Structure formats: C-alpha cells, structure tokens
C-alpha cells in the first residue's frame, strides 16, 4: 500500500472524519501511537491501515479497499 492509497482508503472509509481519526485515534497495535505518528516514524502505510481496520473492527472488504479496481470504489 502506498501513502496515497492509504489516504484514499481513509477518506473513502471515514469521510470527513478521516483526518481527525488519523490524528487522534491511538492505535494499540502500533505501540499506542496515532496513525499520523506511526507514518511519520516510518511505519509502512499497510501496517497502519491494518491497525485502523483492526481497532475499528472493519470487515475484510474494507481492509482490502486499496486493491479494488478504481471503477468499483
């Protein structure tokens, strides 16, 4: 997953709340860091996305959002 794919997945999944979620939600699977902190520290976007999916109990269809064809989003 690229950083740009991470941003699109966040926006498509959480809408207007995406940036607040990335800034404020502490992700225990990432050592109690926020998504923005983890990304800034070099954690791969796919690992951050997986943690967000886990913490929010999102279904598998959302977890693989970035792998779907653009026209099906």
C-alpha positions in Angstrom: 0.0 0.0 0.0 1.3 3.4 -0.9 0.8 6.5 1.2 -1.6 7.9 -1.4 -3.6 4.6 -1.3 -3.8 4.9 2.5 -5.1 8.4 2.2 -7.8 7.4 -0.3 -8.8 4.4 1.8 -9.1 6.6 4.9 -11.2 9.2 3.0 -13.4 6.6 1.4 -14.0 4.7 4.6 -14.3 7.5 7.1 -15.2 10.5 5.0 -14.9 13.9 6.8 -13.6 12.2 9.9 -10.6 10.6 8.2 -8.1 13.3 9.2 -9.3 13.6 12.7 -9.2 9.8 13.1 -5.6 9.7 11.8 -4.6 12.5 14.2 -6.4 11.4 17.3 -7.1 7.7 17.4 -4.5 5.9 19.4 -3.7 2.5 17.9 -2.6 -0.1 20.4 -1.3 -2.5 17.7 1.2 0.2 16.7 2.6 0.8 20.2 -0.1 3.3 21.3 0.7 5.8 18.5 -1.7 7.5 16.2 -1.8 6.8 12.5 -0.1 10.1 11.8 2.6 9.4 14.4 3.3 5.9 13.1 3.5 7.1 9.5 5.9 9.9 10.5 8.1 7.4 12.3 8.3 5.3 9.1 5.7 2.6 9.8 4.5 1.2 6.5 1.1 2.5 5.4 -0.3 -1.0 5.1 0.6 -1.8 8.7 -1.1 1.5 9.8 -4.2 0.6 7.7 -4.3 -2.9 9.1 -4.2 -1.4 12.7 -7.0 1.0 11.8 -9.1 -1.8 10.4 -8.5 -4.0 13.5 -9.2 -1.3 16.0 -12.4 -0.2 14.2 -13.4 -3.9 13.6 -13.9 -3.2 9.9 -14.8 -6.1 7.5 -12.4 -7.7 5.2 -13.9 -6.0 2.2 -12.8 -2.6 3.7 -9.4 -3.9 4.7 -8.5 -4.6 1.0 -10.0 -1.3 -0.2 -6.8 -0.3 -2.0 -6.7 -3.5 -4.0 -10.1 -3.0 -5.6 -10.3 -1.6 -9.1 -10.7 2.2 -9.1 -14.0 1.9 -11.0 -15.6 -0.2 -8.3 -14.9 2.1 -5.4 
